Amino acid sequence: MVFKKLLGALGVGGPGVDTVLTTPVVQPGGTLHGTVELTGGTVEADIRGITLTLVARVEIEHEEGESTGLYPFARFSVAQPLVLAPGENRSIPFAVPVPWETPVTTIAGQRLHGMQLGVRTEVDIAGALDKGDSDPLEVEPLPVQRRVLDTLLQLGFHFRSADLEAGRIHGTGQTLPFYQEIEFSSAPQYAHACNSLEVSFVTTPHRVEVVLEADKRGGLFGGGHDVIRTHVVEHGQADQDLTGLVDGWIRAAL
């Protein structure tokens, strides 16, 4: 993106690195393309490897409350050992797979507030690892994910926020150490029974598990609680009208 400072592993006169993403917007299960641009410094550099790491800012709950931290969730080696001569320019292309469970950060070009993903470049220079900087990564939903989200909006739900939570969703095929929650305020027709609705996707090449967590209102004497239900849609259902299906999911949960 922007030219990065000289790598610190060799101190003054070391090489510079710039990671350029030619596909800055990807989809879960897609491929991230780009190049790592190396610029030789004033001395020869023995580069033993270059690794790209996908990272996400995740909320972590603990006894003292809640904190956030960067979670690496995919790592790829993109270069063999090489020697970079002083002043030499070298471009290293890469194409790496994006995990199917990668959370979405934008919908129809609109960023989801609270989401932060990045691509971190790590360069091993003579055994000294320099993590460099992170370039932002934007992820659009897959067509069937977009269909589910659009259906919720059509039913009258309103987007409220999104975040990543450390942990696992019980009973799903989740493989990443965190999951995304996209929260909506309740639609009018469900407001008597539901305060809000959170949606999580657990995606594979063949299907998507849609996890709905409804904040169910209590009765006259309280008793409100969360109701969690998991449903499955196929990628081929992206072209279908899911209004009746999703409405049925929500009414059954409430």
Residue pairs with C-beta under 8 A, 6 or more apart in sequence:
1 18
1 19
1 20
1 21
1 135
1 136
2 18
3 16
3 18
4 16
4 17
4 18
4 19
4 121
4 132
4 133
5 16
6 12
6 13
6 14
6 15
6 16
6 41
7 14
7 15
7 16
7 17
7 45
7 123
7 125
7 130
7 132
8 14
8 130
9 123
9 125
9 126
9 128
9 129
9 130
10 41
10 43
10 45
10 125
10 126
10 128
12 42
13 41
13 42
13 43
14 41
14 43
14 45
14 125
15 38
15 39
15 40
15 41
15 45
15 47
15 84
15 123
15 125
16 38
16 39
16 41
17 36
17 37
17 38
17 39
17 121
17 123
17 132
18 36
18 37
18 39
19 34
19 35
19 36
19 37
19 52
19 119
19 121
19 132
19 135
20 34
20 35
20 36
20 37
21 32
21 33
21 34
21 119
21 135
21 137
22 33
22 34
22 35
23 30
23 31
23 32
23 33
23 34
24 135
24 136
24 137
24 138
25 106
25 138
25 139
25 140
26 32
26 98
26 102
26 137
26 138
26 139
26 140
27 98
27 139
27 140
27 141
27 142
28 98
28 99
28 100
28 101
28 102
28 104
28 139
28 141
28 142
28 145
28 203
29 97
29 98
29 99
29 100
29 142
29 203
29 205
30 97
30 98
31 95
31 96
31 97
31 98
32 94
32 95
32 96
32 97
32 98
32 119
32 137
33 93
33 94
33 95
34 93
34 94
34 119
35 91
35 92
35 93
35 94
36 50
36 52
36 78
36 79
36 91
36 92
36 94
36 121
37 89
37 90
37 91
37 92
38 47
38 84
38 88
38 89
38 90
38 91
38 92
39 87
39 88
39 89
40 84
40 85
40 86
40 87
40 88
40 89
40 90
41 86
41 87
42 86
42 87
43 86
44 83
44 84
44 85
44 86
45 83
45 84
45 125
45 126
46 81
46 83
46 125
46 126
47 79
47 81
47 82
47 83
47 84
47 123
47 124
47 125
48 81
48 124
48 125
48 126
48 127
49 77
49 79
49 80
49 81
49 123
49 124
50 77
50 78
50 79
50 92
50 121
50 122
50 123
50 124
51 75
51 76
51 77
51 78
51 121
51 122
51 124
52 75
52 76
52 78
52 94
52 96
52 119
52 120
52 121
52 122
53 72
53 74
53 75
53 76
53 119
53 120
53 122
54 72
54 73
54 74
54 75
54 98
54 99
54 102
54 117
54 118
54 119
54 120
54 137
55 70
55 71
55 72
55 73
55 117
55 118
55 119
55 120
55 134
56 70
56 71
56 73
56 103
56 116
56 117
56 118
56 164
56 178
57 68
57 69
57 70
57 71
57 115
57 116
57 117
57 164
58 68
58 69
58 70
58 71
58 164
58 165
58 166
58 178
59 66
59 67
59 68
59 163
59 164
59 165
59 166
60 66
60 67
60 68
60 69
60 166
61 165
61 166
61 167
70 118
71 164
71 166
71 177
71 178
72 120
73 99
73 102
73 176
73 177
73 178
74 96
74 97
74 98
74 99
76 94
76 96
78 92
78 94
78 96
79 92
82 90
84 90
98 139
99 175
99 176
100 203
100 204
100 205
101 174
101 175
101 176
101 179
101 201
101 202
101 203
102 117
102 139
103 115
103 117
103 139
103 162
103 164
103 179
103 180
104 112
104 115
104 139
104 140
104 141
104 145
104 180
104 182
104 201
105 111
105 112
105 115
105 116
105 117
105 137
105 138
105 139
106 112
106 138
106 139
106 140
107 140
107 141
107 146
107 149
108 146
111 138
112 159
112 162
112 182
113 161
113 162
114 161
114 162
114 163
115 162
115 163
115 164
115 180
116 136
117 136
117 137
117 138
117 139
118 134
118 135
118 136
118 137
119 134
119 135
119 136
119 137
120 131
120 132
120 133
120 134
121 131
121 132
121 133
121 134
121 135
122 129
122 130
122 131
122 132
123 129
123 130
123 132
124 130
140 146
141 149
141 201
142 203
142 208
142 235
142 238
143 235
143 238
143 239
144 208
144 233
144 234
144 235
144 236
144 237
144 238
145 201
145 203
145 208
146 238
147 233
147 237
147 238
147 240
147 242
148 199
148 201
148 208
148 210
148 233
148 242
148 246
149 182
149 199
151 242
151 243
151 246
152 184
152 187
152 197
152 199
152 246
153 159
154 243
155 187
155 189
155 243
155 246
155 247
155 250
156 187
156 188
156 189
157 184
157 185
157 186
157 187
157 197
158 184
158 185
158 187
159 182
159 183
159 184
160 183
160 184
160 185
160 196
161 183
162 180
162 181
162 182
162 183
163 180
163 181
164 178
164 179
164 180
164 181
165 178
165 179
165 180
165 181
166 177
166 178
167 177
167 178
167 179
168 174
168 177
168 179
169 179
169 200
169 202
169 211
169 230
171 230
172 202
172 209
172 211
172 230
173 202
173 204
173 209
174 202
179 200
179 202
180 200
180 201
181 198
181 199
181 200
181 213
182 198
182 199
182 200
183 196
183 197
183 198
183 199
184 196
184 197
184 198
184 199
185 195
185 196
186 194
186 195
186 196
186 197
190 197
190 250
190 251
190 254
192 217
193 216
193 217
193 254
194 214
194 215
194 216
194 217
194 250
194 254
195 215
195 216
195 217
195 224
196 214
196 215
197 212
197 213
197 214
197 215
197 250
198 212
198 213
198 214
198 215
199 210
199 211
199 212
199 213
200 210
200 211
200 213
201 208
201 209
201 210
201 211
202 208
202 209
202 211
203 209
206 234
206 235
207 232
207 233
207 234
207 235
208 232
208 233
208 234
208 235
209 230
209 231
209 232
210 230
210 231
210 232
210 233
210 249
211 228
211 229
211 230
212 228
212 229
212 230
212 231
212 249
212 250
212 253
213 226
213 227
213 228
214 226
214 227
214 228
214 229
214 250
214 253
214 254
215 224
215 226
216 224
216 225
216 226
216 227
216 253
216 254
217 224
218 224
218 225
227 253
227 254
229 249
229 252
229 253
231 249
233 242
